[in-house]
Amino acid sequence: MKSGQVLYAYRHAIGGFFEFPTDNARQLLPKHLHPVEPHHGQSVLSVMAFDFTSGSVDNIGPYGELVLSVHVAPRIEAGRPMARAAFYPFLVGTTTKDSRAHAIARWHLPHFMADIDLGFTVGEHDINVAASHGGSPILDMRITDYQWGPVEHHYQAFMHDTTGSYMATMALRGAFSENEEERGEITLHPHAFAEGLDIDGVNTTPFRELWMRDGTQTFDPLDTLHPGAR
């Protein structure tokens, strides 16, 4: 690894991309970011779930993570790989206090401030994740596979809080499957975790499904885009 990079290892990283109203997307984004629209009036909600086995710093140990994001336009910069996609994570949930404190301090990510439960059930050609908090369901999502192959994909994530605006550049490596067969599904339950998200406006069938196995997620040092208000 290069100096300053942080590496996380995972068993599974799964994601679904779902259309939802652009009006709702704009409510979730800071004013300097703009949602990507696959169709006029419809933006993209990303739901990602990770089964992490370890992290290279802060001794956070194994944990699960659930990330809700809006797709936004990536930044193009000389000397850096083209990002496959860019996200604004508007809420993150983790299964442990230590992993939550680590992500808030290091990456300025907005979090649900209590441990959640994440359960992964792996089938022959699909994987299911069930998220809950205090016995109340948050969401259930099923992602299906297609053809598998090794990849290295680059992504960007944008963060914004009272201290400023930031960009994280990351690389995901591992066995990868992607499809647009529309075989997956999601159920979003009424819960404080999804506050601000119009769950009735979210298409329950993903137009794209991602699944990575036995891989790593590597973050470059965080870029500061704008300082916070004095």
N, C-alpha and C positions, 0 to 999 in steps of 0.2 A: 504494500500500500504506500501511497505518497504521503508526505508529511501533512498532518492535519486531517486526513480522511478518517471516517468512522465506518466500520463494517458491521453488518448484522447478518446472521445466518438464519435461514428459515427452512421448515419442512414444506410448507405450502404458502403460496401467495396467490389469492384469487380475486377476481374483479369482474363486475358487470357494469356496462355503460347503458344508462336508461335515459330516454327523452323525458323532459319535464318543462313546464312553462318558463320562458325567458323572463317574464315579469318576476317570477319567484327567484330565478337565478340572480337577477340584479339586486334583489333585496338581500341576498346572502354575500354579495361581493363588495369590497371597498371600491370607491369611485374610480380609482386609477386602473382597475382591471375590467375586462370585457369578456362576456361568455362567448364560447364557440357555438354556433347554431348549425346543426345538420339540416334543419328545415326552418323556414321563417317562423319565428314565435316559439320555437322549441330549442332548448339548450340541453346540455348533457350533464347528468348526475352520475358521478362515479362512486361506486360502493366497493371498497377494497377490504379484505380481511387477511391478516397475516398470522401465521403460527411460527413465531420466532423461537429459535433454540438458544441464541446467545447474542451478545453485543460485545464489541471490542473495547468499550470504555465503560466506566462507572459501575461495573459489576452488577448489571441489572438482571442477568440470568434469563431463563425461559419466560416468555409471556405471549399473550395474544393481543392483537390490535385491530380495531375497526375504524376505518377512515371514510368519512363522507366528504366529497369534493365536488366542485364545479369545474368543468373543463374551461380553460382560458387559452388565449393565444400565447405561444411560447416566444421567448426572446431569442433572437439570432445574433450571435457574437462571434467575431473572428477568433480562431484558435480553439474553439470548443465544438464538440460533436453536436450535430443537429438533434434537438430533443424530439423524441417520438410523440410526446404529448406533454402538456403542461396543466397543472391543477392548482386550484385554490382550496385547500382543506379547510372547511368551515367548522368541522367538529371531529375530534378523535376520541376514541374510548380505548382503555387498556385494562388488562386483567390484574395489574399490580400497581401499587403506589409508587414503587421505585422507577418503573418504566415511564410512568406518567410524569414524575418530577424531572426525569432525565430529558424527556422530549420537550417539556415546557422551557426548561432552562437553556438547553442547547439549540433547539430548533424553533422556538417561539410558536409552537403549535397550540391551537385552542382545544381544550379538553373538557370532556364530561368529568366532573371532579369526584367521581366515585368509581370503585372497581366494577367492571362488568364481567359477565360470564360469556365465554365463547366456546362453542363446541363444534368440532369439525368431524364429519362423517364421510369417509372416502369409499366410493363405490368403484365398480370396474371401469365405468366411463363418465362418472360424475363425482362431484364433491358438494356436500351441503354444509353450510355454516348456520348455526343458530346463536343469536345474541340476545342476552337478557340482563336485567338488573333487578336485584331484590325479588326474584321470582316472577317479574313482569316481562313479557317478551318485548324486544326491540325490533328485531327483524329476523326473517328466515330467507336464505338465498341458496339457490341451486345453480351451479355452474357445470357445464358439460365440456368434454374434451373433443379433440379432433386429431390432427397429426402432431407428433411431438418432435422436437429438435432442440439442440443447444443454441442459446442466443446470448447476446449482450445488448441490452436496450438502455437508452439514456432518456431521462425524464427531468422535468423541472417542477418545483412546487413553490408557490408564493405564499408568504405569511405577512400578516399585518396586525400589530397591536399598538399599545400606547408608547412603546419604545421606538417604533419605526416600521419600515417595510423591508422585507427580506426575500431572497430567492435561494432555494436549495437546489443543487444539481446532483443527481443521483444516477447510478448505474445498477441495473438488475441483471444478474447472471444466473443461469440455471436451465433446466429442461423446460421448454415452453410450448404451450398449446393455445391457439387462438381460433375462434370461429365466429361467424355471423349467421348461424343456422337457426337462431331464435328458439332454442330448446330449453334455455334456462328460465328462471323465474325468481321473483322476489315478492315477499309479503312484508310490508312496513306496518307495524302496529302503532297505535296511538301511545306515545311515550315522550317524556321530557327530553330524551336523547335527540329526537328529531324536531325539536322546537325550531320554528322558523321555516321548516320544510313543509310544503303543501303535499302531504302524502297522497291525497286523492288525485293530484295532478301528475303523479309519476307513473309512466308506463311500466307495467309489471313484468314485461318481457324485455330482456336486454337485447339491444341490436348488435352488441359485441360482447364476447365472453373471453376472459383471460385466465390462464392457470399456469403457475410456475411451481416446480418441485425441486427440493433439495438444492437451493441456491443461496446467493448472497445479494444484499442490497448495500451499496457503498455510497456514502455521502461525501461530497467535497466540502471544504470549509464554507460556511454560510456567507453569502454576499449581502451587504447592506445596500438597499436601493434608495431609501429616504430616511433621514433621521426622524426621531420622534419629536413631538411638540415639547417645547421647554415648559 
